[in-house]
Amino acid sequence: LFLTSKLRNPEHGYYSTLKAFEKTINEMKVDYLDLYLIHWPVPVDFKDNYIEKNIETWKAFEKLYKENKVRSIGISNFMPHHIDELMSETEIKPMVNQIEFHPSFMQTDLINYCRKLGMVIEGYSPLANGRVFKVQELNAIAEKYDKTVAQICIRWALQHDIVTLTKSVTPERIKSNLQVFDFEISDDDMNFINSITTCEGSGNDPE
């Protein structure tokens, strides 16, 4: 088990972050988290002073990390300028950036930037909230490999070295989503999936 939690948007700030963390681990009945993330860079409540609040929040994350209450600290949905702002007055670089990643929404420039700083990339919504199932080309590739469209998209993300976060409450689908290590997508098919533009992103703007 690898336990991850996120700080809710209204709880940014040094002391409110520490309080929120204690509430989280108490509710989970654990002594530590493997990963703790800042969920969003510019919450509505702090739009006018989000830089200051992010820095305060990150300093609380650094304290939790140094006290071994969190094994890894990271961010989610942060763009390069958000990261630069965060690092301007803090000590420890984020270890993870969790971002939306799926066909048609690869965020290549952001990923390259994060990797230069040594961050691991976690990708959420690998199935584009179900939009991938409507893409004829992905269905054709799935048929070619005798796999489901979901398995193709998950495998495609893994071959991009993305820690891929799938979401399901259906036991059969959870099992199916794990069956992606017995095949490899060819370079040509990887490049073709890279070029697909019909899934689009969620439209959620970190600003």
Phi, psi and omega in degrees: 000138177235107189269123180235142171219163180240149173280128179293150184304317182289354188256015176297151184122157188296299186287325179293329176294313180298320178295317180295322179297314179299320178299318181297309184290330176293318179292327179277348182059047178230166180262344183203167171243150174283328181209134176233132187236145164279120190291321191211137185285328185230076177296150181303320183296337185236028185301324184278341180222037186296327181297311178301316181292322178296319180294315176301315181298315182294325177296326174293320176300317179299320178299314179298322179294314182294333179272007179062024175275340175226131183280330179217143179237141185206189185227169178217133178068021179274131174272168183307317182291329175296320181292317178300316179298318181296319185279353184295332184225025180234174190254316188257131177289145172302140182266339183219142165236119180264119186224163174290133182208121178192170176307137183084351181215078187264338178051049187300317182297318179296316180298315179299319179298312182296320182292329175297333178269003176085016181277146168276141178256123170258134181247120176258166183057049181296343179255014177053042181053038176091354183292335181296333184291343181266359183271114185301320182295323178291324175296322179293319178294319178300318179296322180300320183266001184056046179229170175276162176300320179300315180297322178297314182292322178293315179297319178302315179294318179298322179288347171269011180061039176257131171288110194262124184255107177262157183224124176199150174249002182264117183308319182296320180287324176300315179297315180298321181295339178273348185270062183233015184249011180250014177205166179223136178279135181294161178301318181298317180289326175299313180296324179294316178297323176303327187274352182294136184236005190265000179272327181061168176270179182287338184088358178283115184263120180301343177280000000 
